[in-house]
């Protein structure tokens, strides 16, 4: 294995060896992946795929106080569920790891040593009490709290004396003026001079963990990142990062900042909302491609089609069509109704493929078994489920909707019910009538049933009540004709036959 200094020097020049796009998604493992994080990961992934590059995952866990056990594993699982393939990252192949920041502390220490040596960083011995007093004084005088750079002016002798006494300290980076504007891939020319508003930032904390800003720059350089696409909330910090690149003499990547993702009413998405986590959408039953198309519909990045029919694009199609120049620079509004439409499109798309259709049937079977664990008389035949799915694909939003109590008749067959309100001959006549009926839709069925009741001298309401009980065992629910349409001809006839008394079966004619 290479010694740490050799490895650092090797990676120091690695970035310039890459002639392909390399992007990264670098979340902190502090909770669940949410829509904003998914959008950032997705746009990085699509940009890489569009240009034949690589998508890296890096776990930024330098703030050890906020870590959530298992969060990293859930992040990876959510990304893969969404169809975002990780080319390099924790648990994946790659030559520039480790891809978890807490495993890269030697690398950061080496980089800090370089900044201390070239005079671009210094040791700060200010106590928390002093820093707190500075903050309070700034607030009292209605100024923005900032560090006053006191320790920047310590002499070498003073610094050595404090180190000899074992005085706790952190490392701060010397901010300088940055006159060149940032050429943002999405916002164009942007200028923030952080030295006007901030004191020298901490780059290495007293616990020997780097801050986000420092580790982010070191890792992006050593991992060969060519383009950084992240949320616009980081735009003001990018000047600070550019100064760090300059201090090391490194070529910075290109930056593009994604606009805020907001609710339909324009309010900012918040992690406190219970309905923006990816787990929420997964548990509700939304499909990944529907969620992906939902996210990109708000943020742009694709050619705008006026009066075009809503489409559900595959991940490959999204990658082929993605253009960073078309990403919106204004806040991206989400439209929840569109997500429902897209999910119905995905159900239809899955029904059209042989393999995906089988997976859909299995999913429905599992959902029904979970919804009705105490019933042994469930109707889970593949043909029946496919009939139900075809009926529901343009009516229902989620597969879970099929297990609602009002649709329990789809799955739970009546037990030991006998249809005695009709004579044996009337029952056989009804079976023949329904069997000969080609258009098994609600309206024509209603007409046929009314005509049948009139022909057989039956009271229509009583006949329908009896048929409802035979088909579902329920007293309420959809109309009988609609129930027959949903069940389909084969299941309707089967259930009516099962409800026929023995004497009716004895005279039943083959139909």
WOKA-V940028 format. One record per helix or strand of 3 or more residues. SS is the DSSP state (hx for helix, st for strand). FROM is the first residue (numbers start at 1). LEN is the number of residues. Records with the same first field share a line. If there is no record, write none. Layout:
# WOKA-V940028
SS: FROM-LEN + FROM-LEN
This chain:
# WOKA-V940028
hx: 4-9 + 14-4 + 35-16 + 64-3 + 71-11 + 101-3 + 105-13 + 128-13 + 150-4 + 156-9 + 194-3 + 212-11 + 232-17 + 278-7 + 288-12 + 315-7 + 324-3 + 336-16 + 354-18 + 382-11 + 399-5 + 405-6 + 424-13 + 442-14 + 460-13 + 480-19 + 502-6
st: 22-4 + 54-4 + 121-4 + 170-4 + 182-3 + 188-3 + 202-3 + 227-5 + 254-5
